[in-house]
């Protein structure tokens, strides 16, 4: 993540659908913030016919006869024109093969890139899980990936502004690696930075006890433990905020209590921030955050864009 402050290209995978174009307004804003170009990537499957309007003939695409140099401007012209009109430098790229492989390959060409993709492409908004392509990119892309909620063209915003940026933290050094890109985006967009931690108290799972039991020593001990967890979470966030303040970055803090997945989703829906920035790993590693209950909930159930940052062990950061 050392190169996040020098993002040179924003890669946007497109599949020809309006829903996939939901990523474009976010790519435009990121390109403006970083002075980067936008790489529009269309991956075509092997052995399929395509009409070449300039040559007035049907071209069969296969590894021996790809014609990709002819197809790049032809396939992506509407999107190129749209971004060019917005003053963005655009590079159209058409590749032949498996989208899951080719998107990752394009993203990995340089370390100072990031990917912006819609949560659903041709599958539509009714799906409750990420498509196989998006899932694979999130798992293997070596660069940050911004996932946005897919919308029809008529519902897509004309422009995007990152005014409020939220960083969920779990107390781990790996989770804190989301701070670097969040701070960089905060500075460039003059956004408000909000730090959130969920104290895993699970208060809502306590049994519905009669009044006489609410004063029992065991119940009081449980409540006291919950309160201690909440204080610990608050002290942790205050420490992070103080550290950021020393670098002239202001941040607010919010402590939530309960199940992390449910609480963060409720917070995102209630507060409607412009962006959530979080890491692919957290306190418990891959299974705890990445496509576990927390990240998966935000990616598939929330309407808020989520920037997933791939983490590195401390000696690799």
KANOR-V694754 format. One record per residue. N is the residue number from 1. SS is DSSP state (a for helix, b for strand, c for the rest). PSI is psi in whole degrees, 0 to 359 (none if undefined). BURIAL is I if it has 24 or more other ideal C-beta (glycine too) atoms within 12 Angstrom, else O. Layout:
((N,SS,PSI,BURIAL) (N,SS,PSI,BURIAL))
//
This chain:
((1,c,5,I) (2,c,336,O) (3,c,8,O) (4,a,328,I) (5,a,351,O) (6,a,46,O) (7,c,126,I) (8,c,337,I) (9,b,142,I) (10,b,115,I) (11,b,126,I) (12,b,107,I) (13,b,132,I) (14,b,149,I) (15,c,13,I) (16,c,357,O) (17,c,154,I) (18,c,324,I) (19,a,320,I) (20,a,333,I) (21,a,352,I) (22,a,337,I) (23,a,340,I) (24,a,314,I) (25,a,325,I) (26,a,322,I) (27,a,321,I) (28,a,314,I) (29,a,318,I) (30,a,320,I) (31,a,321,I) (32,a,316,I) (33,a,323,I) (34,a,357,I) (35,c,36,O) (36,c,167,I) (37,b,162,I) (38,b,126,I) (39,b,111,I) (40,b,118,I) (41,b,122,I) (42,b,122,I) (43,b,125,I) (44,b,144,I) (45,c,161,I) (46,c,156,O) (47,c,68,O) (48,b,146,O) (49,b,145,O) (50,b,134,I) (51,b,122,O) (52,b,104,O) (53,c,329,O) (54,c,327,O) (55,c,353,O) (56,c,48,O) (57,b,160,O) (58,b,129,O) (59,b,129,I) (60,b,125,O) (61,b,127,I) (62,c,167,O) (63,c,329,O) (64,c,345,O) (65,c,63,O) (66,c,325,I) (67,c,29,I) (68,a,329,I) (69,a,334,O) (70,a,330,O) (71,a,335,I) (72,a,304,I) (73,a,331,I) (74,a,313,I) (75,a,326,I) (76,a,11,I) (77,a,313,O) (78,a,318,O) (79,a,321,I) (80,a,315,I) (81,a,320,O) (82,a,315,I) (83,a,323,I) (84,a,320,O) (85,a,334,O) (86,c,4,O) (87,c,22,O) (88,c,135,I) (89,c,129,O) (90,b,140,I) (91,b,108,I) (92,b,135,I) (93,b,128,I) (94,b,129,I) (95,b,159,I) (96,b,126,I) (97,c,205,I) (98,c,121,O) (99,a,322,I) (100,a,325,I) (101,a,315,O) (102,a,325,I) (103,a,315,I) (104,a,319,I) (105,a,316,I) (106,a,317,I) (107,a,327,I) (108,c,357,O) (109,c,326,O) (110,c,145,O) (111,c,341,O) (112,c,46,I) (113,b,164,I) (114,b,158,I) (115,b,138,I) (116,b,122,I) (117,b,155,I) (118,b,148,I) (119,c,337,I) (120,c,137,I) (121,c,247,I) (122,c,345,O) (123,c,338,O) (124,c,171,O) (125,c,346,O) (126,c,347,O) (127,c,146,O) (128,c,0,O) (129,c,160,O) (130,c,147,I) (131,c,165,I) (132,a,325,O) (133,a,311,I) (134,a,319,I) (135,a,315,I) (136,a,320,I) (137,a,317,I) (138,a,325,I) (139,a,322,O) (140,a,344,O) (141,c,131,I) (142,c,4,I) (143,c,166,I) (144,b,146,I) (145,b,123,I) (146,b,121,I) (147,b,124,I) (148,b,154,I) (149,c,129,I) (150,c,141,I) (151,c,156,I) (152,c,159,O) (153,a,322,O) (154,a,336,O) (155,a,359,O) (156,c,137,I) (157,c,151,O) (158,c,326,O) (159,c,161,O) (160,c,142,I) (161,c,130,I) (162,c,89,I) (163,c,328,O) (164,b,123,I) (165,b,127,I) (166,b,136,I) (167,b,107,I) (168,b,131,I) (169,b,150,I) (170,c,9,I) (171,c,358,I) (172,c,156,I) (173,c,329,O) (174,c,317,I) (175,a,327,I) (176,a,348,I) (177,a,349,I) (178,a,344,I) (179,a,323,I) (180,a,304,I) (181,a,326,I) (182,a,317,I) (183,a,318,I) (184,a,315,I) (185,a,323,I) (186,a,315,I) (187,a,316,I) (188,a,328,I) (189,a,1,I) (190,c,43,O) (191,c,170,I) (192,b,129,I) (193,b,127,I) (194,b,124,I) (195,b,131,I) (196,b,136,I) (197,b,139,I) (198,b,119,I) (199,b,119,I) (200,c,73,I) (201,c,331,I) (202,c,44,O) (203,a,324,O) (204,a,353,O) (205,a,1,O) (206,c,144,O) (207,c,151,O) (208,c,92,O) (209,c,155,O) (210,c,157,O) (211,a,325,O) (212,a,333,O) (213,a,342,O) (214,c,344,O) (215,c,7,O) (216,c,151,O) (217,a,319,O) (218,a,319,O) (219,a,318,O) (220,a,323,O) (221,a,319,O) (222,a,314,O) (223,a,321,O) (224,a,321,O) (225,a,320,O) (226,a,316,I) (227,a,323,O) (228,a,320,O) (229,a,321,I) (230,a,320,I) (231,a,319,O) (232,a,318,O) (233,a,318,I) (234,a,317,I) (235,a,321,O) (236,a,312,I) (237,a,321,I) (238,a,321,O) (239,a,319,O) (240,a,317,I) (241,a,319,I) (242,a,320,O) (243,a,319,O) (244,a,323,I) (245,a,327,O) (246,a,336,O) (247,c,18,O) (248,c,38,O) (249,c,117,I) (250,c,139,O) (251,b,140,I) (252,b,163,I) (253,b,150,I) (254,b,124,I) (255,b,126,I) (256,b,160,I) (257,b,132,I) (258,c,209,I) (259,c,126,O) (260,a,315,I) (261,a,311,I) (262,a,319,I) (263,a,318,I) (264,a,322,I) (265,a,315,I) (266,a,320,I) (267,a,315,I) (268,a,319,I) (269,a,323,O) (270,a,316,O) (271,a,338,I) (272,c,58,O) (273,c,166,I) (274,c,340,I) (275,b,140,I) (276,b,131,I) (277,b,122,I) (278,b,165,I) (279,b,163,I) (280,c,346,I) (281,c,155,I) (282,b,212,I) (283,c,322,I) (284,c,12,O) (285,b,203,O) (286,c,313,O) (287,c,337,O) (288,c,318,I) (289,c,305,I) (290,c,114,I) (291,c,19,I) (292,c,198,O) (293,a,328,I) (294,a,297,I) (295,a,318,I) (296,a,321,I) (297,a,315,I) (298,a,322,I) (299,a,323,I) (300,a,338,I) (301,a,341,I) (302,c,151,I) (303,c,357,I) (304,c,134,I) (305,c,142,I) (306,b,123,I) (307,b,115,I) (308,b,124,I) (309,b,122,I) (310,c,130,I) (311,c,164,I) (312,c,149,O) (313,c,153,O) (314,c,322,O) (315,c,354,O) (316,c,350,O) (317,c,none,O))
//
